[in-house]
Amino acid sequence: MKVVVTGANGFVGLHTVRGLLDAGYNVLAIDITDSELKARFKGDKRCEITTTNILDENLKKIIKKEDKVLHLAAIARFDQAKRNPQRAVKVNIEGTLNIIKACIEKKAERLVYSSTGSVYSHDAPIPIREDAKRESDSIYGLTKKQAEEWIFLYGENLPYIILRYGYIYGKDKDWGAVGAFLKRLKQGKRPLIFGGKQTNDFIYIKDIVQANLLALETEHTRQAYNIGSGRATSIKDVCELCIDAMGSNLTMEIKPARAFDFPVFVYDISKAQTLLNFEPKWNLSKGIKDILK
Ligand SMILES: NC(=O)c1ccc[n+]([C@@H]2O[C@H](COP(=O)([O-])OP(=O)(O)OC[C@H]3O[C@@H](n4cnc5c(N)ncnc54)[C@H](O)[C@@H]3O)[C@@H](O)[C@H]2O)c1
């Protein structure tokens, strides 16, 4: 069984390729850059690496009948999408459309799409369910939501699973909450937080890999799933956990809150628990310690 992974050289991609190989899959890893893929997987015959842009027409030659496609490639950061909205539209929307069309033409077995909580409206009832209003006020969220719409539109011809990841943290991600806190602490600098009271649904990368693998096998296709811990944790508490785990005596530096952060964000994950058999295994404290190991 072959899984085509786009964006395989990225944070989620590298962890997922490892998880797929460990679970016995063959992988075709696609990315515009391949340095980390080569460093980690070159020589493993079960992992083919190809340097390809998802906007390339050639994609149709790469995807084969009955392949399972896990589409992770994206302009995946708010600041990058804001700096270059045209690029975000091209990669996140047109790139996804290119993948959808290639999957349909080549009769791929399914498409698993990595979406985000940023597609939801800031006034979505808490905990957020999959049927909550989707109305993004960020460029990144807007492009990810539009990619979802294209998948829904073509969904009759292509079994799909949309995974709306929560706030992912883990090894190799040295930015954002957790990643940036640990990086600054390691440098002997005080971690910076913006606001601090706002909560998010933090999910460890190993749980995300588990969700990706489940989505590749589930019978419950043509569905969107929230993939998180189902717990709300404030940024301040996350920062405290990082300080504790590092055994540091530094204190956090608090800056004003940013408009694009949800004041409270937490998922209802019961749909993923029931239909996907998804069960998060890592809480924040365990996850942070695992990163530091
Ligand atoms: N990291 C998170 O917290 C998070 C949360 C929710 C959703 N997601 C989604 O998960 C997916 C993976 O995120 P990530 O954190 O690994 O991002 P990342 O930026 O680390 O990885 C994205 C990868 O896509 C590749 N890429 C970009 N444009 C490409 C193109 N035109 N053709 C081929 N490859 C291209 C990049 O080179 C990069 O390796 C994204 O779709 C993102 O929107 C991530």
The ligand as an SDF file (V2000), in Angstrom:
LIG
                    3D

 44 48  0  0  0  0  0  0  0  0999 V2000
    1.6380   22.9800   12.6180 N   0  0  0  0  0  0  0  0  0  0  0  0
    0.4080   23.2310   13.0610 C   0  0  0  0  0  0  0  0  0  0  0  0
    0.2010   23.6050   14.2360 O   0  0  0  0  0  0  0  0  0  0  0  0
   -0.7920   23.0300   12.1490 C   0  0  0  0  0  0  0  0  0  0  0  0
   -2.0690   23.2240   12.6930 C   0  0  0  0  0  0  0  0  0  0  0  0
   -3.1630   23.0460   11.8820 C   0  0  0  0  0  0  0  0  0  0  0  0
   -3.0100   22.6650   10.5630 C   0  0  0  0  0  0  0  0  0  0  0  0
   -1.7580   22.4910   10.0400 N   0  0  0  0  0  0  0  0  0  0  0  0
   -1.6510   22.0940    8.6220 C   0  0  0  0  0  0  0  0  0  0  0  0
   -0.8160   20.9460    8.5560 O   0  0  0  0  0  0  0  0  0  0  0  0
   -0.0710   20.9510    7.3400 C   0  0  0  0  0  0  0  0  0  0  0  0
    1.4040   20.7640    7.6520 C   0  0  0  0  0  0  0  0  0  0  0  0
    1.8320   21.8280    8.4830 O   0  0  0  0  0  0  0  0  0  0  0  0
    3.3510   21.9640    8.9650 P   0  0  0  0  0  0  0  0  0  0  0  0
    3.3050   22.5650   10.3180 O   0  0  0  0  0  0  0  0  0  0  0  0
    4.0430   20.6850    8.7370 O   0  0  0  0  0  0  0  0  0  0  0  0
    3.8970   23.0580    7.9440 O   0  0  0  0  0  0  0  0  0  0  0  0
    5.3870   23.2160    7.3730 P   0  0  0  0  0  0  0  0  0  0  0  0
    5.4900   24.6200    6.8760 O   0  0  0  0  0  0  0  0  0  0  0  0
    6.3800   22.7350    8.3430 O   0  0  0  0  0  0  0  0  0  0  0  0
    5.3710   22.2190    6.1330 O   0  0  0  0  0  0  0  0  0  0  0  0
    4.7400   22.5410    4.9190 C   0  0  0  0  0  0  0  0  0  0  0  0
    5.5610   21.9170    3.8050 C   0  0  0  0  0  0  0  0  0  0  0  0
    4.9080   22.2150    2.5590 O   0  0  0  0  0  0  0  0  0  0  0  0
    5.9300   22.4370    1.6000 C   0  0  0  0  0  0  0  0  0  0  0  0
    5.3970   23.2160    0.4840 N   0  0  0  0  0  0  0  0  0  0  0  0
    5.0290   24.5160    0.5020 C   0  0  0  0  0  0  0  0  0  0  0  0
    4.6360   24.8810   -0.7320 N   0  0  0  0  0  0  0  0  0  0  0  0
    4.7490   23.7860   -1.5250 C   0  0  0  0  0  0  0  0  0  0  0  0
    4.4800   23.5500   -2.8970 C   0  0  0  0  0  0  0  0  0  0  0  0
    4.0300   24.5030   -3.6950 N   0  0  0  0  0  0  0  0  0  0  0  0
    4.7010   22.3010   -3.3770 N   0  0  0  0  0  0  0  0  0  0  0  0
    5.1850   21.3010   -2.5660 C   0  0  0  0  0  0  0  0  0  0  0  0
    5.4650   21.4840   -1.2790 N   0  0  0  0  0  0  0  0  0  0  0  0
    5.2380   22.7210   -0.7550 C   0  0  0  0  0  0  0  0  0  0  0  0
    7.0110   23.1860    2.3490 C   0  0  0  0  0  0  0  0  0  0  0  0
    8.2610   23.1120    1.6750 O   0  0  0  0  0  0  0  0  0  0  0  0
    6.9950   22.4910    3.6970 C   0  0  0  0  0  0  0  0  0  0  0  0
    7.9410   21.4520    3.7540 O   0  0  0  0  0  0  0  0  0  0  0  0
   -0.3940   22.2640    6.6530 C   0  0  0  0  0  0  0  0  0  0  0  0
   -1.3450   22.0280    5.6440 O   0  0  0  0  0  0  0  0  0  0  0  0
   -0.9690   23.1270    7.7420 C   0  0  0  0  0  0  0  0  0  0  0  0
   -1.8940   24.0800    7.2310 O   0  0  0  0  0  0  0  0  0  0  0  0
   -0.6470   22.6570   10.8050 C   0  0  0  0  0  0  0  0  0  0  0  0
  1  2  1  0
  2  3  2  0
  2  4  1  0
  4  5  1  0
  4 44  2  0
  5  6  2  0
  6  7  1  0
  7  8  2  0
  8  9  1  0
  8 44  1  0
  9 10  1  0
  9 42  1  0
 10 11  1  0
 11 12  1  0
 11 40  1  0
 12 13  1  0
 13 14  1  0
 14 15  2  0
 14 16  1  0
 14 17  1  0
 17 18  1  0
 18 19  2  0
 18 20  1  0
 18 21  1  0
 21 22  1  0
 22 23  1  0
 23 24  1  0
 23 38  1  0
 24 25  1  0
 25 26  1  0
 25 36  1  0
 26 27  1  0
 26 35  1  0
 27 28  2  0
 28 29  1  0
 29 30  1  0
 29 35  2  0
 30 31  1  0
 30 32  2  0
 32 33  1  0
 33 34  2  0
 34 35  1  0
 36 37  1  0
 36 38  1  0
 38 39  1  0
 40 41  1  0
 40 42  1  0
 42 43  1  0
M  CHG  2   8   1  16  -1
M  END
$$$$
